[in-house]
């Protein structure tokens, strides 16, 4: 139980550190660079690598993931896969898919203990392919798996030409989530309005509107909106999903708010609304965001270095030794994500791939305004476990 709590806190910490760093990168790239990614997908992919690591490489991975031990990490991810990430669509709830895949060159057999751990704790599919002689064809097989795991929302995780004859193993994690709001928005109230960018310029975008009560918490300098997803038939063990929108009061206040979130443990959970309130003015833009980039550099800056160093990485619990004594090292971590928010709900999906080579409002509140007409952050959360499945920010809904 204590190890699960520690791993959960580690996932939260990784989510917020990645949010801050990726948000800073987006800001440096220019105005309007929206962001969406899955902390849980990146966490699961790194955990799958940790299951085959030893020595200082394992210690480094555990530190970045905030996990006390390899066994505790595996137990935590397995618990999420078996409870928080179970498909609820047959019962009328959200459609959820969680999939891990692992492809190894047929000359580098997986160790039996690693194969068992990958299957049992990470629900991983494992396939032998011919990276060394047919790298491009092997890359196409991996992309085909990604498309199937994400209902074709993401058709590839890698450029087949990026797979080389030196590639020994590729691992990937995919998370798909499609949920309808518990209380949907009425399309007939959606109207265009001004959205203010960080530089003060504006864009005309469609805003969802409502006069119904909503879960909103008011805090000094910002407000939080929580939109719950319909759960269908509910049991005691049913997961509960919601999207939290963190809206700074100031039009240019998002960078400071993200910094506060990243530096304060438990910030998101402590500031989630506890009750619904009467809404006066309400506007939330519809948006769709796509994100695709390597996150290797970000992870290096966060302390994950040994795992990427040829000759120094120790991932020897993953595959059997080959005749030449070549060791494995992570070559790169690639992440892709897509999110779409509209009147009905949310459709969001993410894939992570690793290449291995050699105080809410009071009980009787006054009506509250929630007008998200300037940059804001969002988090999609499974509330029973506290797992942050997706995170990001909207700088320009029209982009």
N, C-alpha and C positions, 0 to 999 in steps of 0.2 A: 504493500500500500504506500509506504513512504517513498519507495523508488518510483512508483507511478506518479506520485505528486511532484517529485523532483523532475522527472522527464516532461511532465505537463508544463511545469514552470520553464523548463528549458526550451520547449517548443514556442511558448509565448515570447520568451526573451529573444529567440532567433527571429521570430516574426517581426518584432518591433525594430530590431537592429537592421534587418533587411529592408524594412519599410523606410527607415530613415536614410539608409545609404542609397537605395534605389531611387528614392524621391530626390535626393541631392543630385544624383546623376541625371535624372530627368530635368531638373531645374537648370543644370549646367548645359544641357543639350538645347535649351531654348524654350520659349513660352509654349504652352499647350501640349506638353508631353505627358499624356495620361499614363497611368500605371495600374496594372493588375498582375498579381502573381499568387502562387499558392505556397505559403510557408510549410504547410503540411506535406505537400508533394516533395519539396526540396529536402525536408526533414527525413521523410521516408526513404528517399534515394540515398542520402548520406548514411542513414541507419543500416541500409542493406549493404553498403560498403563496409561499415564498421563491423558487421557480422563476420567479415573475413579478414579483419585487421589484427595485428599484434603489436606489442611493445609500445614505443613512443607514438607510432602512427595511430594506434587505437586510443591512447590517452588523449591525443590531439582531437580526434573525432568526437570522443565523449565530452571533452571540454566545450567544443563548439556547440554540440547538441544539448549540453546541460544535463547529461544523463550520468547516473552514478556508476553504471556497469553495463557491459554488453548484454547480459541476460536481462537486466532491468529495462534496457532500451527495447529489446525484442518483445518483452512482455507488454510494454506500453503500446507499441505499434500494433501488436496483435489484438489488444483490447479495443483499439480504435477501429481496426478492420472488422472485428466481429460485432461491434455494437454501434459506434457512432457513424460508421460508413456503410451500413447495411442498406440496400435498396429498399425504400419505403413505398415505391409506386404501386405494388400489388395491393397495399392497404389504403391507397388514396393519398399517400404522402409524397415527398420529393423523390425524384429519380436520382439515385446515387450509384456511382461506379467507382471502385477503387481497385487498381490493378498494378502489379509489379511484373516487370519482364526482365529476363536476364539471358543474354546470348553470348556464348563462349565459342572460341574457335575449337574445332573438333580435335585439334592437337593438344589443347589445354583443358583437360577434364576437371570438372569441379570436384573438390574434396567431398566425400560423403557427408561429413558433419555440416559443412556449409550448405550443401544441397538440402539437407533436412531442415536446417534453420530457416533457409530462404523460403521453403515451401510451407513450413508450419507457422512461422511468426509473420512472414511478409506476404504470404499467399502468392508467391512469385511463380510465374511460368518460366521454365528454363528450356532453352533450345541450343543444340550444337549446330553451328554454321561454319562456312568455309571462308572466314575473313582473309586468311593468308593467300588463298588462290583466287577467290571471287568476292572481293570486298564490296564492289558496287552492288552486286546481286544481294549480298547479305544485308546491306543498308536498306535496300528496297523492302526486304522482308520485315525489318524493324519498323519502317514507316507504315507498312500495312497493318501491323499490330497496333500502332498508335492510333490510326484511323478507326479501327474497330473498337478500341478501348474508350474513345471519346465521341462515339456516335458521329464520326466524320466531321466534327467541328474543328479538329486539328488533323490535317492530313499527313503531317510529317513532323519528326523531331530533328532530323538531320538531313544534310545534303549527302546523298549516297557517295558522291565523290570525295567527301571528307573522311570516309572510312578507308583506311590504308591496309596494306599487307602486313603492317606491324601491329595492327589492332588485335588484341587478344580477347577482350571482353567488353561488352556494353551492357549497362543496366539502365532501366527506365522505370519511372513511376507515373501513373496517370490518374487523375481524379476528375470525375464528371459529376456535376450537380445541376439539376433543373427543378426548381421549386416554384409553386404558385403562392402568392401572398395569401395569408389567412384572411385578410380583408383587402381585396383587389381595388384598384383605382378604376373609376369610370372614364372610359375613353372620351366621352363627350365633353368632359371638363378640361381635357388637355388642350392647352393653348400656348402659342409662342410667346416668349418674353426675353428680356435681356439677361445675359449671363456675363458677369464682370471677370475678366482675366486678371492675373497678378499685376500686369503692367497698366491696368486701368482701362484698357480697350474693352469692347463688348462684342458679344456674338448673339445672334437671335437663335434660340433653341426651344424645342417643345418641353413644357413643364407639365408634369402630372400635378393635379390639384385635388383637394378633398375638403369636406366640411365635417368629416367624421372624427371621433376621438382617436388619438394616436398616442403611442408610448413615446414621450419626450421628456428628457431631463434637462434642467437648466443649471449650468455651472458658471462660475466666474470666467468670462472670456470665451465661452463656447457652449453649444447645445448638442445634445445627442438624441437622434431619432432611432428607434428600434422598430424594424418591420419584421414581423413574424411570418414564417412560412407555414402553410397548412400542413397538418400532421396526419390527416386521415383518421383511420381507426387507431386509437391510442391505448397503449398498455403501460404498465409501470416501467418497463424497460425501453419504451420508445424514445429515440433521440429527438431533440428539439433544436430546430435551426432558426437563425434570425440574421438579418443584416443590420449592422449598426453604422449610422452615418454621423461622423464627427464634424460639426460645422463651426468654425471659428466665428466670433462676432465680427472681427475685422476682415475686410475683403482680402487683405494681404496677410492674414494671420495663420495660414496653413503651415508654413515651415516651422514656426514656433510651436504650434500645437503638436506636430509630428515629433519634434524634438522632446517635448514633455512626455509624450506617449512612450517614446523609445527609452527614456531615462528613468521611468517610474514603474517598478514592477506592479503588475495587477491593475494598471491604469484603466484599461478598457473595461474589465469586469466590474471595477468599483464605480464606474461612471455610467453603466447601463441603466436605462430607465426602470423604475420599479412599479410604475402605475401609468395608466392612460390618462390623458388630459384633454380638455376641450381645446380644439384648434380654432384659431381665428384666421390668420393668413397662412397658407401652406403651399409651397411650391418645391418640387423635386424634379430635376431634369431627367429625361430618358437618356440613356447613354449606352454605347457599345465600345469596348476597349479591347484591343489586341496587343499582346506583348510578346516579344521574341528576342532573346539575347543570351550569350554565354554569361554565367554568373561566377565563373572561375576566379576572376580578379577580385570580386567582392568577397568571396569566401576566403581567399588568401589574406585579404586585409583584416578579416575577422579572426585570423589565427590558424586557418587550415592550410598549412604549408607542406609538411612532410609528405602527405598523401599524394602530392603532385610532383614530387622530386624523384626522377629516375635514379635508381640505384640506392635510394635512401628510404623510399616508402616500403612498408612491410605489410603487404596484403596476402601473406603466404598461407593464411587459413582459408583462402578462397579457392585456389586451384592447385592441382598437383604440380610438382616441379617438372620442368621439361628437360630434355637432354642437354640443352645449352646452359641451363641454370639461370635463364632470364627471369627477372623479377617483374611484378606488376606495379604500375603506378597510375593514378588518375591522370588522364590527359586533359579533359575539360568537362565541365558541367554546363549543360544547356537547358534553358527553361523556356517554355511557351505557355501562354495563358490567354483565354478569351472570356469576356464577361458581357452579358447583355441584360440591361434592366429596363423593364417597361411596365405597362399597367397591370399585366397579368402576374409578373413575378420576375424571376432571375434564371438565366441560363449561363452557367459558368463552367469552364473546363481548364485543366492545366496539365502539362507534361514536363517532367524533369528527366534528363538523360545524362548519364555519366559514361565517358569513354575511358577505358583502361588500357594502357599500353605498357611491350616490355612495361454624490448627494442629490438625489432627484427632487422633483417638485413636491409640495406638501399635499396633504390629503384633499384639501379643498382649494385647488389652484385657480388662479385667474386664467382666462383664455391665453394660450401661448401661440406665438408666431413661430413658424419654421420655414424660412424662405432661403433655400439653398441656391442662391443666384450668384455665388462666387465659389472658389475652390474649396473642396472638402475631401476628407478621407473616409474610407469605408472598410468594414471587416465583415466577412461572412463566418459565423461562429456556430459550432455545435455546442449548445449550452450545458448539457449534462456533463460532458468531459471538459468543456472550456477550450476545445481545440479550435484554433484559428485556421480555417480551411483556405480562405482567400483574403487577400488584403490589397489595398491600392489607394489611389487618389484620382480625383477628376479635376483637371485644370481647365479643360475646354471640352464640353460635351459635344461640340460640333465637329471636333477633330477626329 
